Amino acid sequence: MGEFSMSNRRTFIKQSILGGGALMTMLPNELLASGELVRLTVMHTNDLHCHIDPFPESNAEYAGRGGMVRLASLIEKTRANTPNMLLLDAGDMFQGTPYFNYFKGDIMLKLMSQMGYDAGTIGNHEFDNGLEGIASAFKFARFPIVSSNYDFSDTLLSGMVTDHEIIQKAGIKIGIYALGIELNGLVGALNFGKTKYLDPLETALRMERLLKVDHSCDLVICLSHLGFNYENDKISDSTLAPQTKYTDLIIGGHTHTFLEKPLELKNKDGKLILVNQAGWASLVAGKIEFIFDHRGKNKSFAAVVNNL
């Protein structure tokens, strides 16, 4: 693209920020290298369900696809080429293959820690072996487990889970909170014990304000295991998003939804909020790239789906 004058730089930055994902592939390396623009890559998974190996070749729908080994390879390559990367998971790591029957949830937390996850949340299947099963597995987590609307204060998980996390990458401050689905009627009462379920919407509004207003986060991400959408009035990512004010991205799980690109919605103030979900069983990984100006106030995005 050649050398940019100062006026051309400012014009290009403004157009890139306002123009959405279309211009991101045209970004000159000199703007990124100079620090005038910062690229942040968010990779995410959900509903891994202990699919460490690919599906067998005999599987009619997913023959030979998926698997944590392929996922780990993709993550390693992306991280090598992307200095500012976040790796997040939206829950249901447990259950689904014989690996869980033999090794419980421990194996998933060990693997995900080796893969360098930055944060994850709790799905309903994490409760399949009760709170004891969760506590056992979480001892192997070398990344924070975030849950904002499950109150574990009267359980053995007290102190093992945080209600929010703040991560800094290249001067960009990212705030993360997380929402889980109603457990009553979905999970046996003995399995979740004295876990208190807090209203997801009320929790979201409280947590996003904490992160954006109180902690001045440049990007606010919700890890959700509520589900993408429902035919009834049950709260979902799609119905939650328009009621928020400060959340930029909802990374979802639970409904095993494959999206070719994030759903673009307007929040309560008419600003853009993204909702994305990456299928299940390590079949795909979501990747969203945000571009920030040097102040971190304005941002643009582009997204891809990586099939494994």
C-alpha positions in Angstrom: 0.0 0.0 0.0 3.0 2.3 0.3 3.7 4.9 2.9 0.7 6.6 4.6 0.6 10.3 5.3 -0.7 11.3 8.7 -4.0 12.5 7.2 -4.4 9.3 5.2 -3.7 7.2 8.3 -6.5 9.0 10.2 -8.9 8.6 7.3 -8.1 4.9 6.9 -8.4 4.2 10.6 -11.8 6.0 10.7 -13.1 4.1 7.6 -11.8 0.8 9.0 -13.5 1.3 12.4 -16.8 2.5 10.9 -16.8 0.1 8.0 -17.1 -3.2 9.9 -15.3 -6.4 8.8 -15.1 -5.6 5.1 -12.0 -3.4 5.4 -10.1 -5.5 7.9 -8.4 -7.6 5.2 -7.0 -4.3 3.7 -5.3 -3.2 6.9 -1.7 -2.2 6.2 0.8 -3.9 8.5 2.5 -0.6 9.3 -0.7 0.6 11.1 -0.7 -2.6 13.3 3.1 -2.4 13.8 2.9 1.2 14.8 0.3 0.6 17.5 -2.2 2.9 15.9 -4.4 -0.2 15.4 -4.5 -3.3 17.6 -5.8 -6.6 16.4 -7.4 -8.9 19.0 -8.4 -12.4 18.0 -11.1 -14.3 20.1 -11.2 -18.0 19.4 -14.0 -19.9 21.1 -15.5 -23.4 21.5 -18.5 -24.8 23.3 -20.0 -28.2 24.1 -16.8 -30.1 23.6 -18.4 -33.1 25.3 -15.1 -35.1 25.8 -14.7 -35.5 22.0 -11.0 -36.0 22.2 -10.8 -38.3 19.2 -12.4 -37.5 15.8 -15.8 -39.1 15.0 -15.3 -42.6 13.6 -15.4 -43.0 9.8 -18.6 -45.0 10.2 -20.4 -41.9 11.5 -23.0 -41.0 8.9 -22.9 -37.2 9.6 -19.4 -36.4 10.9 -17.2 -39.2 9.6 -13.5 -38.5 10.5 -14.2 -34.9 11.7 -13.6 -33.1 14.9 -11.4 -34.1 17.8 -9.3 -32.2 20.4 -6.1 -33.0 18.6 -7.1 -31.2 15.5 -8.5 -28.4 17.6 -5.2 -28.1 19.5 -3.3 -27.9 16.2 -5.5 -25.1 14.9 -5.1 -23.2 18.1 -1.3 -23.6 18.1 -1.1 -22.3 14.5 -3.4 -19.4 15.2 -1.6 -18.4 18.3 1.8 -18.5 16.5 0.5 -16.0 13.9 -1.6 -14.0 16.3 0.1 -12.4 19.2 -3.0 -11.1 20.8 -5.4 -14.1 21.1 -8.0 -15.1 23.6 -9.2 -18.7 23.8 -12.6 -19.1 25.5 -15.1 -21.9 26.1 -18.8 -21.7 26.8 -19.4 -24.9 28.8 -20.4 -28.6 28.6 -16.8 -29.8 28.5 -18.0 -33.0 30.2 -19.9 -36.1 29.1 -20.4 -37.6 25.7 -17.7 -40.3 25.1 -16.1 -43.2 27.0 -13.3 -40.8 28.0 -15.7 -39.2 30.5 -16.8 -42.6 31.8 -13.2 -43.6 32.6 -11.5 -40.3 33.4 -14.4 -38.1 34.5 -14.0 -34.4 33.8 -10.3 -34.4 34.9 -9.1 -35.2 31.5 -10.8 -32.3 29.8 -9.4 -29.7 32.3 -5.9 -31.1 31.9 -6.2 -31.0 28.1 -7.7 -27.5 28.0 -5.1 -26.2 30.3 -2.3 -27.6 28.0 -4.1 -25.9 25.1 -3.9 -22.6 26.8 -7.5 -21.6 27.4 -7.8 -18.2 28.9 -11.3 -18.7 30.5 -14.3 -21.0 30.5 -17.7 -21.4 32.0 -20.0 -24.1 33.4 -22.6 -26.0 31.4 -25.3 -28.3 32.7 -23.3 -31.4 32.0 -20.6 -30.3 34.3 -23.0 -31.4 37.1 -23.3 -35.0 35.8 -21.1 -36.3 38.6 -22.3 -33.8 41.1 -20.4 -31.0 42.7 -17.7 -33.4 43.8 -17.0 -34.2 40.1 -16.7 -30.5 39.3 -14.4 -29.8 42.2 -12.2 -32.8 41.3 -11.8 -31.6 37.7 -11.4 -27.9 38.4 -8.3 -28.7 40.5 -6.6 -29.3 37.2 -7.7 -26.0 35.5 -4.9 -23.5 34.9 -7.4 -21.0 33.7 -10.2 -19.2 35.4 -13.7 -20.8 35.5 -16.2 -17.9 35.3 -19.9 -18.2 36.5 -21.9 -15.1 37.3 -25.4 -16.5 37.9 -24.6 -19.7 39.8 -23.9 -18.8 43.4 -21.7 -21.5 44.9 -21.0 -19.8 48.2 -22.8 -22.5 50.2 -21.1 -25.4 48.3 -17.7 -27.0 48.1 -17.1 -25.0 44.9 -16.9 -21.8 46.9 -13.7 -20.0 46.0 -13.1 -22.2 42.9 -15.2 -20.1 40.6 -15.1 -16.4 39.9 -18.0 -14.2 38.8 -15.9 -12.2 36.4 -12.5 -12.0 34.9 -10.5 -9.2 33.4 -7.7 -9.9 30.9 -5.4 -7.4 29.3 -3.9 -7.9 25.8 -1.7 -5.3 24.1 -3.3 -2.5 26.2 -6.8 -3.7 25.5 -8.8 -4.5 28.6 -11.3 -7.4 28.2 -14.0 -8.1 30.7 -15.6 -11.5 30.9 -18.7 -12.7 32.7 -20.7 -15.9 32.3 -24.3 -17.1 32.4 -25.6 -20.7 33.0 -28.9 -22.2 32.2 -31.6 -23.0 34.8 -30.6 -26.2 36.6 -33.9 -27.1 38.2 -35.6 -29.6 36.0 -32.5 -30.1 33.8 -30.1 -31.4 36.4 -30.9 -33.6 39.4 -31.3 -31.7 42.6 -28.7 -33.8 44.4 -26.2 -33.0 41.7 -26.3 -29.2 42.1 -27.0 -29.3 45.8 -27.1 -25.8 47.4 -26.1 -24.0 44.2 -28.3 -20.9 43.9 -29.5 -19.9 40.4 -29.6 -16.1 39.8 -31.7 -14.4 37.1 -29.6 -14.3 33.9 -30.8 -10.9 32.7 -30.4 -9.2 36.1 -27.0 -10.8 36.4 -25.9 -9.7 32.9 -26.9 -6.1 33.5 -25.1 -6.0 36.8 -21.9 -7.7 35.5 -21.6 -5.7 32.2 -22.0 -2.4 34.1 -19.3 -3.6 36.6 -16.9 -4.4 33.8 -17.6 -1.4 31.5 -18.3 1.4 33.9 -16.5 0.4 37.1 -13.5 -1.3 35.5 -13.4 0.6 32.1 -13.1 -2.5 30.0 -12.7 -1.9 26.2 -14.4 -5.1 25.3 -17.1 -7.0 27.3 -17.7 -10.7 26.6 -20.4 -12.9 28.0 -19.8 -16.7 28.0 -23.3 -18.1 27.9 -24.7 -21.6 28.3 -28.3 -20.4 28.0 -28.8 -21.6 24.4 -29.0 -19.7 21.1 -32.8 -19.4 20.7 -36.1 -21.1 21.6 -39.6 -21.1 20.2 -41.0 -20.3 23.6 -40.2 -17.3 25.9 -37.3 -19.1 27.6 -34.3 -16.7 27.9 -31.6 -17.3 25.3 -28.6 -15.5 23.9 -30.8 -14.0 21.1 -33.4 -12.6 23.5 -30.8 -11.5 26.1 -28.6 -9.5 23.7 -31.1 -6.7 22.8 -31.7 -6.0 26.6 -28.0 -5.4 27.4 -26.1 -2.1 27.2 -22.4 -2.7 27.5 -21.9 -6.3 26.3 -20.1 -6.5 22.9 -20.0 -10.3 22.3 -22.0 -13.3 23.6 -20.3 -16.6 23.0 -22.9 -19.2 23.4 -23.4 -22.9 24.0 -26.0 -25.6 25.0 -28.0 -25.7 21.8 -25.1 -27.0 19.6 -25.8 -24.3 17.0 -23.6 -24.0 14.0 -23.4 -20.4 12.7 -21.6 -19.4 9.6 -21.2 -15.9 11.0 -22.2 -14.2 14.2 -25.7 -12.9 14.6 -25.5 -9.0 14.6 -28.1 -7.4 16.9 -28.7 -4.0 18.4 -28.5 -3.6 22.1 -30.8 -1.4 24.3 -28.9 1.7 23.2 -29.0 0.7 19.5 -25.3 -0.3 19.4 -24.0 -3.5 17.8 -23.8 -6.7 19.8 -22.6 -10.0 18.4 -23.9 -13.5 19.3 -21.9 -16.5 18.2 -21.9 -20.3 18.8 -19.5 -23.0 17.4 -21.6 -26.2 17.1 -20.3 -28.9 19.4 -17.9 -31.9 19.8 -14.8 -30.1 18.6 -16.2 -30.0 15.0 -15.7 -26.3 14.6 -14.0 -23.4 16.3 -15.3 -19.8 16.2 -12.9 -16.9 15.5 -13.7 -13.3 15.7 -11.1 -10.6 15.1 -11.5 -7.2 16.6 -9.6 -4.1 15.5 -9.2 -1.3 18.0 -7.8 2.1 17.5 -4.9 3.0 19.8 -7.3 4.4 22.4 -9.4 1.2 22.4 -12.6 3.2 22.2 -13.7 2.2 18.7 -13.7 -1.2 17.2 -14.5 -3.2 14.1 -14.7 -7.0 13.6 -14.5 -9.8 11.2 -15.4 -13.5 11.8 -14.7 -16.9 10.4 -15.7 -20.5 11.2 -12.9 -23.1 11.3 -14.1 -26.6 10.4 -12.1 -29.4 12.0 
